[in-house]
Amino acid sequence: MNLGDLVSSVTAPSNMATSLQIVLLLTVLTLAPSILIMMTSFTRIVIVLSFLRNALGLQQMPPNQVLIGLALFLTLFIMAPVGQDINNNAIKPYTEGKITQQEAYQNAIKPLKNFMLKQTRQNDLNLFVSLAKIKVNNPEDLPMKVVIPSFIISELKTAFEIGFIIYIPFLIIDIIVASVLMSMGMFMLPPVLISLPFKVLLFILVDGWNLVVKSLILGFR
């Protein structure tokens, strides 16, 4: 095969379409971790766990790897029904040749969109609808470029609200300890040094990990 034939075969419409599909697939696979993190419960969970660690006053305990690992497994647990839906209605039919690639994409996006819309505040949704200048009668008809950022800022707000609630009991302990130390004239002793064991003890007595994880999971039900 000479160079001209090789160029002609590569630039043929069918081969060009296949090449573009491969490039698009590789691009999607590269961005998949970031996309999936933003479209799932991971954002809320990892922020709440970070708030919890800071509220306890434990800067490096549990380590970041442990918090991220816990957040990932909780995300898999919460997103399992959505993943099952995608597998049954998109992946399996497509691999069996029952539906086209476009139909598989639509079937895969639908459960994710429904999940995000369920967790998205109406005000956040209205913000991006107005910015995008889109008019739809049904929220399910909104494009993903509107749903995803609306979902993300809703998750950030929810995570910060939960983090604030988590902070309150530990903040009260800090205030009490600081007041006691001041009344005793122990100004040079850092209050954090004394309050830390009490905060850890309180967290253990109320079975804190159980409460936090249970609240996070039920928040998505």
Residue pairs with C-beta under 8 A, 6 or more apart in sequence:
1 9
9 15
10 16
10 19
28 35
36 42
37 43
38 148
38 151
38 152
39 112
39 116
39 148
39 151
40 75
40 78
40 79
41 74
41 75
41 78
41 79
41 119
41 155
41 216
41 220
42 71
42 72
42 75
43 152
43 155
43 156
43 159
44 155
44 158
44 159
44 162
44 216
44 219
45 70
45 71
45 74
45 75
45 216
46 67
46 68
46 71
47 156
47 159
47 160
47 163
48 159
48 162
48 163
48 166
48 212
48 216
49 67
49 70
49 71
49 212
50 67
50 163
51 159
51 160
51 162
51 163
51 166
51 167
52 163
52 166
52 208
52 212
53 59
53 61
53 62
53 67
55 163
55 166
55 167
55 170
55 171
55 199
56 170
56 196
56 199
56 200
56 203
57 170
57 192
57 195
57 196
57 199
58 196
58 200
62 70
74 213
74 216
74 217
76 83
77 217
78 217
78 220
79 115
82 111
82 112
82 115
85 111
86 107
86 108
86 111
86 112
89 107
89 108
89 110
89 111
90 99
90 104
90 105
90 107
90 108
91 104
91 108
93 99
93 103
93 104
93 107
94 100
94 101
94 103
94 104
99 107
109 144
110 140
113 140
113 142
113 144
113 147
114 140
116 147
116 148
116 150
116 151
117 125
117 139
117 140
117 142
117 147
117 151
119 151
119 154
119 155
119 158
119 220
120 147
120 150
120 151
120 154
121 150
121 154
121 157
124 150
124 151
124 153
124 154
124 157
125 139
125 142
125 146
125 147
125 150
127 150
127 153
128 146
128 149
128 150
129 136
129 142
129 146
132 143
132 145
132 146
134 142
134 143
134 146
136 142
158 219
162 215
162 216
162 219
166 212
169 202
170 199
170 202
173 195
173 198
173 199
173 202
174 191
174 192
174 195
174 199
176 195
177 191
177 194
177 195
177 198
178 191
178 195
181 187
181 189
181 191
181 194
202 208
